[in-house]
């Protein structure tokens, strides 16, 4: 399994963990942090973020 597929399957978990650690975050801030954490392998858009 490619890392990007693994990250996509874990998107909700990644978002929840970020919010737990950082508290409130803006959508853009979350997308940038996810990109940083995954070393650029998962570049999510707001369209994918907000339903999650």
N, CA, C and O atoms as CSV, one atom per row, in Angstrom:
chain,resi,resn,atom,element,x,y,z
A,1,UNK,N,N,0.845,-1.182,0.000
A,1,UNK,CA,C,0.000,0.000,0.000
A,1,UNK,C,C,0.890,1.244,0.000
A,1,UNK,O,O,1.847,1.336,0.769
A,2,UNK,N,N,0.569,2.176,-0.851
A,2,UNK,CA,C,1.325,3.417,-0.901
A,2,UNK,C,C,1.025,4.265,0.332
A,2,UNK,O,O,-0.056,4.176,0.914
A,3,UNK,N,N,1.980,5.071,0.711
A,3,UNK,CA,C,1.796,5.936,1.874
A,3,UNK,C,C,0.615,6.880,1.700
A,3,UNK,O,O,-0.130,7.112,2.653
A,4,UNK,N,N,0.427,7.435,0.490
A,4,UNK,CA,C,-0.660,8.384,0.280
A,4,UNK,C,C,-2.023,7.719,0.509
A,4,UNK,O,O,-2.940,8.357,1.027
A,5,UNK,N,N,-2.164,6.448,0.128
A,5,UNK,CA,C,-3.411,5.727,0.364
A,5,UNK,C,C,-3.617,5.503,1.862
A,5,UNK,O,O,-4.736,5.605,2.364
A,6,UNK,N,N,-2.548,5.203,2.557
A,6,UNK,CA,C,-2.619,5.004,4.002
A,6,UNK,C,C,-3.017,6.301,4.691
A,6,UNK,O,O,-3.850,6.293,5.598
A,7,UNK,N,N,-2.429,7.407,4.269
A,7,UNK,CA,C,-2.762,8.706,4.854
A,7,UNK,C,C,-4.217,9.075,4.596
A,7,UNK,O,O,-4.900,9.572,5.491
A,8,UNK,N,N,-4.695,8.834,3.376
A,8,UNK,CA,C,-6.089,9.159,3.055
A,8,UNK,C,C,-7.049,8.371,3.934
A,8,UNK,O,O,-8.077,8.900,4.357
A,9,UNK,N,N,-6.731,7.134,4.209
A,9,UNK,CA,C,-7.565,6.309,5.073
A,9,UNK,C,C,-7.515,6.744,6.521
A,9,UNK,O,O,-8.381,6.382,7.317
A,10,UNK,N,N,-6.499,7.524,6.863
A,10,UNK,CA,C,-6.310,7.978,8.242
A,10,UNK,C,C,-6.593,9.464,8.409
A,10,UNK,O,O,-6.270,10.036,9.451
A,11,UNK,N,N,-7.183,10.094,7.415
A,11,UNK,CA,C,-7.372,11.542,7.432
A,11,UNK,C,C,-8.145,12.013,8.656
A,11,UNK,O,O,-7.735,12.970,9.313
A,12,UNK,N,N,-9.246,11.361,8.968
A,12,UNK,CA,C,-10.038,11.774,10.140
A,12,UNK,C,C,-9.214,11.678,11.419
A,12,UNK,O,O,-9.277,12.561,12.274
A,13,UNK,N,N,-8.447,10.611,11.545
A,13,UNK,CA,C,-7.622,10.421,12.734
A,13,UNK,C,C,-6.548,11.500,12.821
A,13,UNK,O,O,-6.293,12.038,13.899
A,14,UNK,N,N,-5.927,11.813,11.703
A,14,UNK,CA,C,-4.891,12.849,11.677
A,14,UNK,C,C,-5.476,14.192,12.087
A,14,UNK,O,O,-4.877,14.915,12.883
A,15,UNK,N,N,-6.645,14.529,11.547
A,15,UNK,CA,C,-7.294,15.803,11.867
A,15,UNK,C,C,-7.657,15.864,13.341
A,15,UNK,O,O,-7.401,16.870,14.003
A,16,UNK,N,N,-8.246,14.807,13.857
A,16,UNK,CA,C,-8.640,14.792,15.268
A,16,UNK,C,C,-7.423,14.915,16.184
A,16,UNK,O,O,-7.483,15.607,17.201
A,17,UNK,N,N,-6.339,14.260,15.839
A,17,UNK,CA,C,-5.120,14.337,16.643
A,17,UNK,C,C,-4.557,15.756,16.626
A,17,UNK,O,O,-4.125,16.258,17.664
A,18,UNK,N,N,-4.556,16.405,15.469
A,18,UNK,CA,C,-4.092,17.785,15.394
A,18,UNK,C,C,-4.934,18.696,16.280
A,18,UNK,O,O,-4.399,19.532,17.008
A,19,UNK,N,N,-6.242,18.531,16.215
A,19,UNK,CA,C,-7.131,19.372,17.009
A,19,UNK,C,C,-6.964,19.106,18.502
A,19,UNK,O,O,-7.083,20.017,19.320
A,20,UNK,N,N,-6.690,17.851,18.848
A,20,UNK,CA,C,-6.460,17.520,20.250
A,20,UNK,C,C,-5.196,18.214,20.760
A,20,UNK,O,O,-5.173,18.750,21.868
A,21,UNK,N,N,-4.149,18.196,19.939
A,21,UNK,CA,C,-2.871,18.765,20.349
A,21,UNK,C,C,-2.866,20.290,20.318
A,21,UNK,O,O,-2.317,20.926,21.218
A,22,UNK,N,N,-3.466,20.873,19.300
A,22,UNK,CA,C,-3.351,22.315,19.074
A,22,UNK,C,C,-4.588,23.101,19.502
A,22,UNK,O,O,-4.526,24.325,19.619
A,23,UNK,N,N,-5.694,22.429,19.734
A,23,UNK,CA,C,-6.932,23.157,20.021
A,23,UNK,C,C,-7.557,23.620,18.715
A,23,UNK,O,O,-7.505,22.914,17.708
A,24,UNK,N,N,-8.140,24.793,18.735
A,24,UNK,CA,C,-8.783,25.305,17.526
A,24,UNK,C,C,-7.759,25.600,16.435
A,24,UNK,O,O,-6.679,26.131,16.692
A,25,UNK,N,N,-8.136,25.236,15.207
A,25,UNK,CA,C,-7.283,25.505,14.048
A,25,UNK,C,C,-8.179,25.882,12.879
A,25,UNK,O,O,-9.288,25.365,12.742
A,26,UNK,N,N,-7.695,26.775,12.048
A,26,UNK,CA,C,-8.391,27.107,10.810
A,26,UNK,C,C,-8.153,25.996,9.792
A,26,UNK,O,O,-7.179,25.249,9.887
A,27,UNK,N,N,-9.060,25.897,8.812
A,27,UNK,CA,C,-8.936,24.870,7.784
A,27,UNK,C,C,-7.615,24.924,7.055
A,27,UNK,O,O,-6.972,23.896,6.843
A,28,UNK,N,N,-7.204,26.135,6.664
A,28,UNK,CA,C,-5.931,26.288,5.953
A,28,UNK,C,C,-4.769,25.807,6.812
A,28,UNK,O,O,-3.849,25.152,6.323
A,29,UNK,N,N,-4.823,26.136,8.077
A,29,UNK,CA,C,-3.774,25.731,9.009
A,29,UNK,C,C,-3.692,24.206,9.100
A,29,UNK,O,O,-2.602,23.636,9.144
A,30,UNK,N,N,-4.850,23.557,9.127
A,30,UNK,CA,C,-4.890,22.094,9.176
A,30,UNK,C,C,-4.292,21.505,7.906
A,30,UNK,O,O,-3.486,20.577,7.972
A,31,UNK,N,N,-4.682,22.043,6.743
A,31,UNK,CA,C,-4.155,21.493,5.484
A,31,UNK,C,C,-2.643,21.621,5.415
A,31,UNK,O,O,-1.967,20.710,4.937
A,32,UNK,N,N,-2.108,22.731,5.881
A,32,UNK,CA,C,-0.655,22.925,5.851
A,32,UNK,C,C,0.056,22.001,6.836
A,32,UNK,O,O,1.126,21.473,6.535
A,33,UNK,N,N,-0.532,21.808,7.997
A,33,UNK,CA,C,0.075,20.929,8.995
A,33,UNK,C,C,0.051,19.470,8.530
A,33,UNK,O,O,1.015,18.736,8.744
A,34,UNK,N,N,-1.038,19.052,7.899
A,34,UNK,CA,C,-1.128,17.687,7.361
A,34,UNK,C,C,-0.062,17.493,6.287
A,34,UNK,O,O,0.605,16.459,6.245
A,35,UNK,N,N,0.092,18.479,5.433
A,35,UNK,CA,C,1.123,18.410,4.389
A,35,UNK,C,C,2.510,18.283,5.014
A,35,UNK,O,O,3.337,17.501,4.545
A,36,UNK,N,N,2.761,19.047,6.066
A,36,UNK,CA,C,4.050,19.007,6.760
A,36,UNK,C,C,4.283,17.647,7.421
A,36,UNK,O,O,5.358,17.062,7.291
A,37,UNK,N,N,3.271,17.153,8.128
A,37,UNK,CA,C,3.387,15.880,8.842
A,37,UNK,C,C,3.644,14.720,7.879
A,37,UNK,O,O,4.438,13.826,8.172
A,38,UNK,N,N,2.969,14.742,6.734
A,38,UNK,CA,C,3.089,13.636,5.773
A,38,UNK,C,C,4.220,13.867,4.773
A,38,UNK,O,O,4.358,13.131,3.796
A,39,UNK,N,N,5.026,14.894,5.029
A,39,UNK,CA,C,6.174,15.219,4.159
A,39,UNK,C,C,5.735,15.424,2.710
A,39,UNK,O,O,6.422,15.011,1.775
A,40,UNK,N,N,4.588,16.064,2.545
A,40,UNK,CA,C,4.093,16.403,1.212
A,40,UNK,C,C,3.385,15.282,0.477
A,40,UNK,O,O,2.922,15.488,-0.645
A,41,UNK,N,N,3.288,14.106,1.070
A,41,UNK,CA,C,2.645,12.982,0.391
A,41,UNK,C,C,1.127,13.104,0.367
A,41,UNK,O,O,0.472,12.537,-0.507
A,42,UNK,N,N,0.569,13.836,1.318
A,42,UNK,CA,C,-0.878,14.041,1.350
A,42,UNK,C,C,-1.128,15.534,1.347
A,42,UNK,O,O,-0.871,16.227,2.332
A,43,UNK,N,N,-1.632,16.018,0.227
A,43,UNK,CA,C,-1.933,17.430,0.071
A,43,UNK,C,C,-3.446,17.548,-0.011
A,43,UNK,O,O,-4.020,17.397,-1.089
A,44,UNK,N,N,-4.098,17.815,1.113
A,44,UNK,CA,C,-5.557,17.844,1.115
A,44,UNK,C,C,-6.057,19.250,0.821
A,44,UNK,O,O,-5.395,20.246,1.114
A,45,UNK,N,N,-7.226,19.296,0.244
A,45,UNK,CA,C,-7.868,20.569,-0.064
A,45,UNK,C,C,-8.959,20.812,0.980
A,45,UNK,O,O,-9.353,19.911,1.721
A,46,UNK,N,N,-9.429,22.048,1.012
A,46,UNK,CA,C,-10.524,22.355,1.930
A,46,UNK,C,C,-11.755,21.518,1.586
A,46,UNK,O,O,-12.530,21.163,2.474
A,47,UNK,N,N,-11.939,21.202,0.309
A,47,UNK,CA,C,-13.074,20.374,-0.129
A,47,UNK,C,C,-13.033,18.975,0.458
A,47,UNK,O,O,-14.078,18.361,0.671
A,48,UNK,N,N,-11.847,18.467,0.721
A,48,UNK,CA,C,-11.721,17.156,1.358
A,48,UNK,C,C,-11.706,17.277,2.872
A,48,UNK,O,O,-12.128,16.372,3.591
A,49,UNK,N,N,-11.210,18.417,3.341
A,49,UNK,CA,C,-11.074,18.616,4.785
A,49,UNK,C,C,-12.414,18.794,5.473
A,49,UNK,O,O,-12.693,18.116,6.461
A,50,UNK,N,N,-13.240,19.684,4.977
A,50,UNK,CA,C,-14.461,20.035,5.703
A,50,UNK,C,C,-15.462,18.880,5.855
A,50,UNK,O,O,-16.094,18.782,6.906
A,51,UNK,N,N,-15.634,18.009,4.864
A,51,UNK,CA,C,-16.509,16.845,5.123
A,51,UNK,C,C,-15.940,15.908,6.187
A,51,UNK,O,O,-16.691,15.268,6.924
A,52,UNK,N,N,-14.613,15.830,6.265
A,52,UNK,CA,C,-13.980,14.976,7.279
A,52,UNK,C,C,-14.193,15.569,8.649
A,52,UNK,O,O,-13.739,15.004,9.644
